[in-house]
Amino acid sequence: MRIRPFHKILAIVILLAAGVGLGSTSVSASKPLATCTANKKYTVKASIAGARNKTVLLVAKTGRVLASQKVTKDSATNVSLGTPSTPKICSLAGATLQLVSSTTGDYFGPILLGWSGPSRATAKTVYTKFKSGAATTIDLKKIALVNNGANSTKQGYGYTEQNTASTTIDTATASATKALKGKPKGVGNYGKAKTASASSLFVTGNRSPMPSPPPPNPPGGGGAVDVDDLDGGDADDDGIPNAFDVNDDGDLIVDSADPTTPEANVSGSATDPATCEAAASFHIFTNYKATVPNFADTLNFYGTGSHEATDEHIFTQVAESMSMVFSPITQVCGEDVEKMEIKGVGVAYAPAVYAEVTAGGTGDIQWQIGKGTVNDVVTAGFSAQTFTTQASLPSGQDTFIQRVTTESGKIYEFTATAGFVFVTHPMLQGYCVKTTTDPPDTTYCVTSSDFTQIDYAASSIPTISVGSTQTLVLRMYRPQRFAIDGETPGFYNLGGFKYTPDMPNPPSGGAAGGNFGKCDAATYTDGEMKTDTLAKSSDSAPTSTLQASWDLQDCFDERSKPWSTGTVTIDIQVEPSGPGGNSAQKLFLTLTS
């Protein structure tokens, strides 16, 4: 999913690590060298039935929101979606109509504009994209909605009751959507399921490249932007735009665990007006950390007592420690942004109308959800939140829009979701310390008896002592997420994630000095379980448990600093291999010589 960008989202995900000194995370685009030859204003009309509490979005191929309208009743409702007056757009080519729930904020599904064959009910191919030559006023007549039902209670799709004329919709093979009896393949699982030709998409060239003109005297010549890889595109042709698809390339590996999800190259070579908009899309992720001594606030599916991931414990912990982070858009198509605003599309815990925000010291917009603060400052529109049901918690499919106003008064809106959200933490079971100068030893730090077990019932848990020539081996339960709508309900152990030591500061009073931050040199990537797996109480390793080894001396070497002794806190920072947020567990260590 395009958290890119969560994501999972009408955005291109940049993995940020809030609060660890990564500096500015603003997204900018090169000033376009090409201009529209005919800027136009378009209007899409329809009468929609069965869409109560849905918001209709007209989304450009770049991920820009061109228009939106909320529907408040199930009876036939007239909808008129007019594209912006400033800046106007060149064409509707590749734009689609998408539906979002106005009560939960979750993405619902696409609207089909046409299909191949005499009947939609039997169609294996459907169409969702407008054509470049579409008229400036389009009347789709009647649109009906279908709720998917069964396990996927949050999803469905709409369809025009008449097969829209080919002069309006794009019926090219490269723009077709795979369907079963008229239902897009991605509906019912947010695009998680494998698509029939997903493995051959990149070989067969089932793409519609959009050339961009080379700049004057280009150092490396011009480039081409793949429309299917843009946020509003559909890389695996399953009907779910990359922005909302949890598995963009249709390979059965959710994007959070997949380091090879499609990514559009929209920097430098993307000089046309449409793709410079794509370069300005924004990104969302969540931070969820357990920081209290004695692991007092640690939650996990396999925890017991106060550490068990019950609904009540999760409600409390999310309100206390979860932050949602937005990357600011600071430039669009060569113009500086003067104003940034955020709202949720039906997201109960978010501002319902645009609330102005500014970037904080870390360069991004950090919203402490339970406190109602942004960058630790009380901000109008962001009220303190509590949670009482799973449905009210932050979800990976919650939809947000960032609106920006440029220096010349142009207004752009971009939509995004977080893709997925952690609900538990990595939970330490035990640790083992061995000397790094010894030959490889396959007989130590292997069995449970080699590990010092963490007694979560103890009144005080001692710090872990590690020397400069020792390796710290951690055995822990993987963190979890809730099931994605359409999956078997429950918690899912997260596979394919990265486990990195994050040392905000060196030992107190030590000679190292300065901020250390994440130690990428010691990152462990989970190769034992590469895809998310339903958690069960009877699970055993490697489904529930992983083991990571860290040589902390590498962290000092990476920063060109001497080893320093004393007490220190280090976070187990867990991040996806693909787009997404992070969960962390704070460790309390004593570094010895």
Buried (B, 14 or more C-beta within 10 A) or exposed (E): BBBBBBBBBBBBBBBBBBBBBBEEBBBBBBEBBBEBEEBEEBBBBBBBBBBBBBBBBBBBBBBBBBBBBBBEEBEBBEBEBBBBEEBBBBBBBBBBBBBBBBEBBBBBBBBBBBBBEEEBEEBBBBBBBBBEEBEEEBEBEEBBBBBBEEBBEBBBBBBBBEBBBEEBBBBEEEBBBBBEEBBBBBBBBBBBBBBEBBBEBBEEEBBBBBEBBBBEEEEEEEBEBBBBBBBBBBBBBBBBBBBBBBBBBBBBBBBBBBEEBBBBBBBBBBBBBBBBBBBBBBBBBBBBBBBEEBBEBBBBBBBEEBBBBEEEBBBBBBBBBBBBBBBBBBBBBEBEBEBBBBBBBBBBBBBEEBBBBEBBEBBBBBBBBBBBBBBEEEBEBBEEBEBEEEEBBBBBBBBBBBBBBBEEEBBBBBBBBBBBBBBBBBBBBBBBBBEBEEEEEEEEBEEEEBBEEBEBEEEEBEBBEBBBBBBBBBBBBBBBBBBBBBBEEEBBBBBBBBBBBBBBBBBEEBEBEEEBBBBEBBBBBBEEBBBBBBBEEEBEBBBBBBBBBBBBBBBBBBBEBEBBBBEBBBBBBBBBBBBBBBBBBBBBBBBEE
